Amino acid sequence: MPVVQVPTAYRGPTRGEAEILVSGSTVLACLEAVEEKYPGFLPQVIDADGAVQRFVKLFLNGEQLGDGALDAEVDEHDRVEVLAAIAGG
């Protein structure tokens, strides 16, 4: 089963869980599976228009995903990492 890695800043809905085993064949399906287990997670990552939030980066097995990130295919041994790009100044 793929694993979704959740950054500390987004672990409220996951009740502190950092790594969540999910079923899914795309990055989006994996993120939706996390939302199914932990309601409130997905809006932190995906905006109302279905796009990746501005300050979120997605990685698949350590490689940053660009355009089409949500449609990237995921295998049963893959790791999807959500990175919260926190801005400050």
N, C-alpha and C positions, 0 to 999 in steps of 0.2 A: 504494500500500500504506500502511496506517496505520503510525504510528510510536509506539512506547512509549518514553517518557522515564523513565529509571531514576535515582533519586537516588544521590548518592555513597555513602551508607550501605548501599545494597543492591546495589552493583556487584561484590561478591565473586564470586557465581555467574556474572555476565556478563563476568568477566575484564576489568573496567574499562570495558566498553561503556556509554555513556551514552544512546544512541539506537539502538533496534533496530527495523528494518523487519519487519513481521509481516503475516500474513493473518488476518482475523477480522472478523465482522460485529457483534460485541458487545464491550464492554470485557472481559468474562470470556474470551471467545475469544482476544482479543489477548494477555491476560496468560498464558493457557495456551500460546499460541504461543511466548512468551518462555521459558516453562518447558521446552517441548520442545527449544528450542535450547540453553538454559542451565539444566540441572537444579539445583534448590535455590533458584531465584528465587521461585517461587509461594508457598511457605510463609511467606515474609517479608511477603507482601501479604494472603494469604487464610488464615484459621484452619482448624482441623480440621473445623469445622461448615460451612464454605463461605461464611463471612461475611468482610467486610473486617476486617483486624486493627485493634485499638483505636487504635493510633497511626499509622494510615495514612489519608491523604486521596487521593481520586482526582479528577482533572480531565479534562475533555474540551474541547479547544481553549480552554483557559484558564478554563473555567467549572467551579467545584466541583460535583461530583455528590453528591447526597444518597442517600436511600433508593432502592434499585433501581439503584444505580450499576453493578453488574456486568452488568445487563441492558440498559444504555444502548446504543443502536445506534451503530455506528461506520461511517463512510464511508471510501473509499480514501484520501482526502486529510486525514483527521483525525489529531489528535495526542492520545494518552492519556498523561497525566502522573501518575506515582506520587510522592506527597510523603510523606516520612517525618517525622512530627510528633514530633521527639525531645523527650522530657521531661527536665527536670533541675532542680536546685535548689541 
